[in-house]
Amino acid sequence: MQDNSLPQQTQTLAQKRFYASEQCATARRALERMVEDQHYDTDSLYYRQNALDFIERHLHYMSTHLIVNVEGYISNLKLMTRKRT
């Protein structure tokens, strides 16, 4: 699955490899589950004001910061976006 947020010609080779990887597919599925789960605030004003939605914004970050531990990133993101009751 390719990232639709950046034209392919503007993606670096490293970004193209990330978007084609199983690691990206796994991250995308985890982010999609977060968006579908009402316990996470993934529809904040911050994301509505930007061109990239929640999923694409975080995939883009991971594609440009390849040293990031994807599992740890998703785990921290869950902690930060979890709605408090």
C-alpha atoms as one frame of an Amber mdcrd trajectory, in Angstrom:
protein
   0.000   0.000   0.000   1.397   3.369  -0.978   1.118   6.595   0.972  -1.179
   8.979  -0.871  -0.049  12.082   1.001   3.120  12.686  -1.000   3.557  12.365
  -4.734   5.841   9.430  -5.383   8.415  11.581  -7.138   8.900  13.656  -3.950
   9.406  10.635  -1.709  12.968   9.653  -0.934  14.105   6.116  -1.643  14.087
   5.428   2.108  10.476   6.649   2.356   9.435   4.474  -0.573  11.027   1.461
   1.115   9.268   2.264   4.388   5.850   2.612   2.722   6.392  -0.715   0.913
   7.458  -2.528   4.087   5.523  -4.866   6.349   6.454  -2.528   9.207   4.450
   0.264   7.546   1.510  -2.061   6.873   1.500  -3.100  10.535   1.704   0.525
  11.686  -1.122   1.502   9.314  -3.365  -1.258  10.701  -2.622  -0.156  14.275
  -3.366   3.481  13.428  -6.580   2.493  11.634  -7.695   0.555  14.720  -7.017
   3.644  16.832  -9.120   5.827  14.517 -11.988   3.329  14.739 -11.733   3.052
  18.543 -13.765   5.683  20.377 -11.303   5.583  23.289  -8.690   7.527  21.287
  -8.876  11.181  20.247  -7.730  10.931  16.644 -10.098  13.574  15.275  -8.774
  16.613  17.073  -8.726  20.129  15.668  -4.962  19.707  15.135  -5.509  17.045
  12.454  -8.419  18.878  10.809  -6.210  21.952  10.271  -3.490  19.995   8.474
  -3.433  18.514   4.989  -2.600  15.048   6.338  -5.082  13.058   8.376  -4.151
  11.228  11.592  -2.928   8.057   9.894  -0.994   9.702   7.065   0.578  12.270
   9.383   2.030   9.612  11.659   3.104   7.340   8.801   4.844  10.318   7.216
   6.661  11.030  10.492   7.810   7.416  10.754   8.905   7.437   7.084  11.109
  10.485   7.664  12.464   9.314  11.041  13.471   5.767  10.233  15.341   5.308
  13.497  12.031   5.489  15.403  10.906   2.235  16.992   7.489   1.831  15.356
   6.001  -0.308  18.140   7.177   2.171  20.768   5.905   5.108  18.708   2.424
   3.571  18.399   2.413   2.704  22.104   3.293   6.295  23.078   0.742   7.646
  20.618  -1.926   5.510  22.266  -0.972   6.922  25.658  -1.085  10.503  24.374
  -4.405  10.185  22.531  -6.283   8.029  25.031  -9.433   9.816  26.189  -9.528
  10.275  29.931 -12.745   9.333  31.687
